[in-house]
Amino acid sequence: MKKYKQLNQAIQQARDNGLLFFHTPFVSFRGQDYSNQHPAVTKTPPSPAVLNKTTLYDWYDWQQPPEKKIALMRRIYKDYLKEESGPP
């Protein structure tokens, strides 16, 4: 109710200063107007990607980088890479 009073006060000030030339009527909304208990509101069906257990877009799939790029990265970061060993 406090915000409504502040809004009315701002509207009245705007009218007094000549900024509003029209009347803004008060409209009371019922809580029923904003409920989600009507036929237009239903559960969203899952996407085909979720049903097929695939990625949403093709470019999300893992793609092995080219061997040249892997070799380049290994050369650049050779001082920081650890040798791969078996499972821990």
C-alpha positions in Angstrom: 0.0 0.0 0.0 2.9 2.3 0.7 4.2 2.0 -2.9 0.8 2.7 -4.2 0.6 5.9 -2.2 4.1 6.9 -3.5 3.0 6.2 -7.0 -0.2 8.3 -6.7 1.9 11.1 -5.2 4.3 11.0 -8.1 1.4 10.9 -10.6 -0.2 13.9 -8.9 3.1 15.9 -8.9 3.5 15.1 -12.6 0.0 16.4 -13.3 0.6 19.5 -11.3 3.8 20.2 -13.3 1.9 19.7 -16.6 3.7 16.5 -17.5 0.6 14.3 -17.6 -2.4 15.4 -19.6 -4.5 12.3 -19.1 -6.3 10.6 -16.2 -4.8 7.3 -14.9 -7.6 5.3 -13.3 -7.1 2.9 -10.4 -7.6 -0.7 -11.4 -7.9 -3.4 -8.8 -6.5 -6.8 -9.7 -7.7 -9.9 -8.1 -5.3 -12.6 -7.0 -7.1 -15.0 -9.3 -6.0 -13.1 -12.4 -2.3 -14.0 -11.7 -2.7 -17.6 -10.7 -1.3 -20.5 -12.7 -4.3 -22.7 -12.3 -5.8 -22.4 -15.7 -5.6 -24.5 -18.9 -3.0 -22.3 -20.7 -0.4 -23.1 -18.0 1.1 -26.5 -18.3 4.4 -28.2 -17.7 7.0 -27.6 -20.4 7.9 -30.8 -22.3 11.5 -31.8 -22.2 13.6 -30.9 -25.3 14.5 -33.6 -27.9 18.1 -33.3 -26.9 17.2 -34.4 -23.3 15.1 -37.2 -24.5 17.8 -38.5 -26.9 20.6 -37.9 -24.3 22.5 -35.8 -26.9 23.7 -32.2 -26.9 21.4 -29.4 -27.8 23.6 -28.2 -30.7 26.0 -30.2 -32.8 28.9 -27.9 -32.0 28.6 -28.8 -28.3 29.8 -32.3 -29.0 33.3 -33.2 -28.2 35.6 -32.9 -31.2 39.2 -34.2 -31.1 41.6 -31.4 -31.9 44.0 -31.9 -34.9 47.3 -33.6 -34.1 49.2 -30.6 -35.2 47.5 -28.4 -32.6 48.1 -31.0 -29.9 51.8 -31.1 -30.8 52.0 -27.3 -30.8 50.4 -27.1 -27.4 52.7 -29.8 -26.1 55.7 -27.9 -27.4 54.6 -24.5 -26.0 53.8 -25.9 -22.5 56.3 -28.7 -22.3 57.9 -27.2 -19.2 54.6 -27.2 -17.4 53.2 -30.6 -18.5 53.5 -33.7 -16.3 54.1 -37.1 -17.8 50.9 -39.1 -18.1 50.9 -42.3 -16.1 48.3 -45.0 -15.4 45.2 -44.5 -13.2 45.9 -43.4 -9.6 
